Amino acid sequence: MQYLVVIEKGESSFGAYVPDLPGCIAAAQSEQEVRQLIKEAIEFHIDGLRESGEPVPPPSSSAAVVEVGAA
C-alpha cells in the first residue's frame, strides 16, 4: 500500500502526518529521518488497527502542486 504523507518543515525540525491514518505522525531533526520514522509509524499504526480488529483505511488522499503568481 502507498499512503500520502505530508511533510512540513518547521523552524528547527520536520513533521510528517498521514491524512488517511488519523493520529499517525512523526517528528525529527531532518527530512530523511522523518521519512524513515513516518514509514515505521504507518506500519505500527496498521499493525495496531489489525490487532484490535479495526478496519485499515485504504489509501485515498492525493496531492497536487498548484502554481500561482506572486502577489
Secondary structure, DSSP 8 states (H G I E B T S, - for coil): -----EEEE-SS-EEEE-TTSTT-EEEESSHHHHHHHHHHHHHHHHHHHHHTT------------------
